[in-house]
Amino acid sequence: MTPNPIVIISGSPGSGKSSVSRLLAENSPHDKTIHFHTDDFYHSICKGYIAPWRSEAEEQNTTIIESFAASVARLAVGGYEVIVDGVIGPWFLSPWLDLVKNGFDVRYVILRPDEQTTVKRASERDKIVDNDAVKNMWQAFKDLGSYKSHAIDTSCQSISETTAEIRRLLNDNAMSMK
């Protein structure tokens, strides 16, 4: 059985990952689809949590990234299209590239609205948001190297427009990590 696609929707906080991922999953052409919200892994840490943007969180973040990559692989083998929603920058692609080497169809999409739009969207949430942390994460996604072509400027797009663009790209077999 060929595993179903794994679609990583990444970007800084406030870029629209969760809204877009949920809509992609709900409107998927596949019979079985999961919106895999990676923040849930971080929120499940009861002791020893370190804010993931802090430099001392590297070991925690690596463990978490590897854990959700393994979970996602199992779900794909089980017949699900998996829409992965998380802050997964090019610096955290190693486990996903390993999946590609093992025959998985992994797509990588980076939502990249401009900085002002990102901060505005993040601050409109009902949670308390650290604007400096959002700006720092936005900066972290500024230099995407060989993944620059995987970025979509969503500054002027609605969630529906972004979702439609991503689905079109996926249908065209774009955004592959091969």
C-alpha positions in Angstrom: 0.0 0.0 0.0 1.4 3.4 -1.0 1.1 5.9 1.9 -1.3 8.8 1.3 0.2 12.3 1.0 1.7 14.2 3.9 1.2 18.0 3.5 3.1 20.2 5.8 1.6 23.7 6.3 4.2 25.8 7.9 5.0 29.4 8.7 5.4 31.7 11.7 2.7 32.1 14.3 -0.1 34.3 12.8 0.5 33.1 9.2 -2.8 31.2 9.1 -1.6 27.6 9.4 -4.3 26.3 11.6 -7.2 27.9 9.8 -5.9 26.8 6.4 -5.0 23.3 7.5 -8.4 22.7 9.0 -10.1 23.8 5.8 -7.8 21.7 3.6 -8.5 18.6 5.7 -12.3 19.2 5.8 -12.4 19.7 2.0 -9.9 17.0 1.1 -10.7 14.8 -1.9 -9.3 11.8 0.0 -11.7 9.5 1.9 -9.7 9.8 5.1 -7.9 13.0 6.2 -6.4 14.3 9.5 -5.6 17.8 10.5 -2.5 17.1 12.6 -2.1 20.1 14.9 1.5 20.0 16.1 1.0 22.5 18.9 -1.0 19.8 20.7 2.3 17.9 21.3 3.8 21.0 22.9 0.7 21.7 25.0 0.8 18.1 26.3 4.1 18.6 28.1 3.3 18.8 31.8 6.8 19.2 33.2 9.9 20.6 31.7 8.3 22.7 29.0 10.5 25.3 27.3 9.0 27.8 25.0 10.0 26.4 21.6 11.5 29.7 20.3 14.1 29.8 23.0 17.6 28.5 22.2 17.6 26.1 25.1 14.5 24.3 23.7 16.5 22.7 20.9 16.5 19.2 22.4 12.8 19.4 23.3 12.0 20.6 19.8 14.0 17.9 18.1 12.2 15.2 20.2 8.8 16.7 19.5 9.5 17.1 15.7 10.7 13.5 15.4 7.7 12.3 17.4 5.2 13.9 15.2 7.0 12.9 12.0 6.8 9.2 13.2 3.1 9.6 14.1 2.3 11.2 10.7 4.1 8.4 8.9 2.0 5.8 10.6 -1.2 7.7 9.8 -0.2 8.0 6.1 0.4 4.3 5.9 -3.0 3.8 7.6 -4.6 5.5 4.6 -5.0 9.1 5.8 -4.0 12.2 3.9 -2.3 14.1 6.8 -2.3 17.8 6.9 0.5 18.8 9.3 0.0 22.2 10.9 3.1 23.5 12.6 6.0 25.8 12.8 8.3 23.6 10.8 11.1 25.7 9.3 13.8 24.4 6.9 15.9 23.9 10.0 13.5 21.1 11.1 13.1 19.1 7.9 15.5 16.2 8.5 12.8 13.8 9.8 10.5 14.7 6.9 13.3 14.2 4.3 13.9 10.8 5.9 10.3 10.0 5.2 10.8 11.1 1.5 13.8 8.7 1.3 11.5 5.9 2.5 8.9 6.5 -0.2 6.5 8.9 1.4 4.9 11.7 -0.6 5.7 14.8 1.5 4.7 18.2 0.4 6.0 21.4 2.1 4.0 24.7 2.0 5.2 27.8 3.8 2.6 30.5 4.5 4.4 33.8 4.3 2.3 36.9 4.7 4.2 40.1 5.2 5.4 40.9 8.7 2.8 43.5 9.5 -0.1 41.2 8.4 1.4 38.3 10.4 1.7 40.3 13.6 -1.8 41.7 13.2 -3.3 38.2 12.6 -1.4 36.8 15.6 -2.6 39.7 17.9 -6.2 39.2 16.8 -6.3 35.8 18.5 -7.9 35.4 21.8 -4.6 34.3 23.4 -2.0 36.6 24.8 0.6 37.0 22.0 4.2 38.1 22.4 4.6 40.3 19.3 8.4 40.2 19.6 8.3 36.4 19.5 6.0 36.5 16.4 8.4 39.0 14.7 11.4 36.8 15.5 9.7 33.7 14.1 8.7 35.7 11.0 12.3 36.6 10.6 13.3 33.0 11.0 11.3 32.2 7.9 12.8 35.1 5.9 15.7 33.1 4.4 14.2 29.9 3.1 17.2 28.8 0.9 16.2 26.1 -1.5 12.6 26.1 -0.1 11.9 29.6 -1.3 9.6 28.2 -4.0 7.5 26.5 -1.3 6.4 29.9 0.1 3.1 31.6 -0.6 2.5 35.2 0.1 -0.9 35.2 1.8 -0.9 38.9 2.9 -3.9 39.7 0.7 -5.6 36.3 0.6 -8.5 35.0 2.6 -8.3 31.6 4.2 -10.5 30.2 1.4 -8.3 31.8 -1.3 -5.1 30.4 0.3 -6.7 27.0 0.7 -7.8 26.9 -2.9 -4.4 27.9 -4.1 -2.7 25.2 -2.0 -5.2 22.5 -3.2 -4.5 23.5 -6.8 -0.8 23.3 -6.2 -1.2 19.9 -4.6 -3.4 18.6 -7.4 -0.6 19.8 -9.8 1.9 17.7 -7.7 3.7 20.9 -6.7 5.5 21.5 -3.4 7.1 18.1 -3.3 10.1 17.6 -1.1 11.6 15.1 -3.5 
